[in-house]
Every structure is written in structure tokens, then in C-alpha cells.
Amino acid sequence: MNHSIIPAAHPDPWVDVLRGYVAKAVRSLAGSGLQVERSWLDPRNPRDATIIFSDPASGISGDKLALVWDEVTGWRSGVFESGSQGVRTVLSGTRYLGGGLLPDGAEIIGRIQAGAAEPRLEYRSMTSLDDGLDSALLNRS
């Protein structure tokens, strides 16, 4: 596995709590045959993470695809337009994957492969600091 595709440690410990969960998602995607290019954590309010990848089986040539996770709405996918660490990721053709706030890697892959498009749901508020999300993130690493 190319370890450079795993998100680097974030200087803000509160954002870095996401790293283990996102790294696990990256490893699952790469293990399923998707070609992960890079990933990062950031920014915050809400905390989020981006994974840039391509899917050789999709027939989309030249476009970089992206998955974005945030602590309010969970995972969404689309064509990567712009973004980098510290800058919000912009997608076109955004589809929310559904499956809750912290689906495991197999479920994320299944939803990508099925072309899941669920309504945008807010699973929590980013101001809900004591709702157990951080513990759940650490337990999913």
C-alpha cells in the first residue's frame, strides 16, 4: 500500500481525531481496486476530510473523483473540482452516500459501486461536542 495516500497528521488535535477513521476508509478504497491519489483532513466547522480517487471501472476518463466526509452529513461523492488542506473541497455532481455518519469501508465501497444517491441528511450538529462522535471515531480507527 502506498502510505502517502493516508492523510497526514493534522496540527489541530481536534481535527486529527478523524485521521484513523479516514485512513481506514482510504485503505478500504485502495484495497477494492479504486485508485486513491491522496487524502487530507481539514478544515473545521464542520471538521471534514477529502479522498481523491479514480475508478477504472467507471468509464469516467480524466476526471478525478472525490469522497468528502464531514461531521454533520457523513460521506458524499462527486467529481473533484477544487480543494486542498485548509480549503473546502468543491465537488460537481454531488451525491450523498447515506448509510449513517460512520459507515465502515465495505459499506462505503458498496454505496459508491451502487451509485447511491440519498437525500442530504444532518446526522448531528457540529456544536454537539459531547454526543460521543469523537469516541466513535477513535473506536473506528
C-alpha positions, -999 to +999 in steps of 0.1 A: +000+000+000+012+035-008+013+051+026+014+086+010-023+083+003-031+081+040-039+116+055-011+132+073-014+141+110-033+174+114-018+200+136-051+206+153-057+176+177-095+180+174-093+177+136-068+149+139-093+127+157-107+120+122-074+105+109-078+069+120-113+066+106-104+083+073-072+063+070-093+031+073-116+043+046-086+051+023-072+016+029-106+000+021-110+020-011-074+012-023-080-025-014-111-026-035-094-016-067-101+021-066-070+042-073-066+066-044-044+095-053-043+115-020-063+124+011-063+151+037-081+163+068-094+199+071-108+224+075-131+226+105-166+240+114-175+214+104-145+191+105-141+172+073-118+150+052-113+145+014-102+115-005-093+119-042-095+088-063-104+073-097-124+043-106-110+024-136-144+006-139-165+038-140-157+048-176-151+084-165-119+093-182-097+121-170-120+132-141-108+129-106-135+117-082-136+126-046-152+115-014-158+141+013-168+132+049-180+158+073-191+155+109-227+167+101-237+149+069-214+120+066-200+109+032-207+124-002-191+118-036-187+137-068-163+150-094-134+169-078-134+205-089-111+221-063-098+220-027-068+213-006-059+211+031-073+243+046-096+250+017-131+235+014-134+208-013-158+217-042-175+188-060-197+188-090-225+162-093-226+157-056-243+126-042-248+119-006-240+082+001-263+077+031-256+049+055-252+070+086-224+091+099-197+065+102-203+036+078-174+011+075-152+008+045-172-021+029-204-001+031-188+030+016-174+009-013-208-008-018-226+026-019-200+040-044-203+010-066-241+011-065-242+048-074-260+056-041-277+090-041-295+096-008-311+129+004-288+152+023-293+144+060-278+161+090-270+134+115-258+158+141-248+194+147-211+204+146-217+221+180-227+188+196-194+183+214-204+157+239-225+134+218-200+105+215-188+112+179-151+116+189-152+084+209-168+066+180-142+080+156-114+067+178-130+033+181-134+030+143-097+036+136 
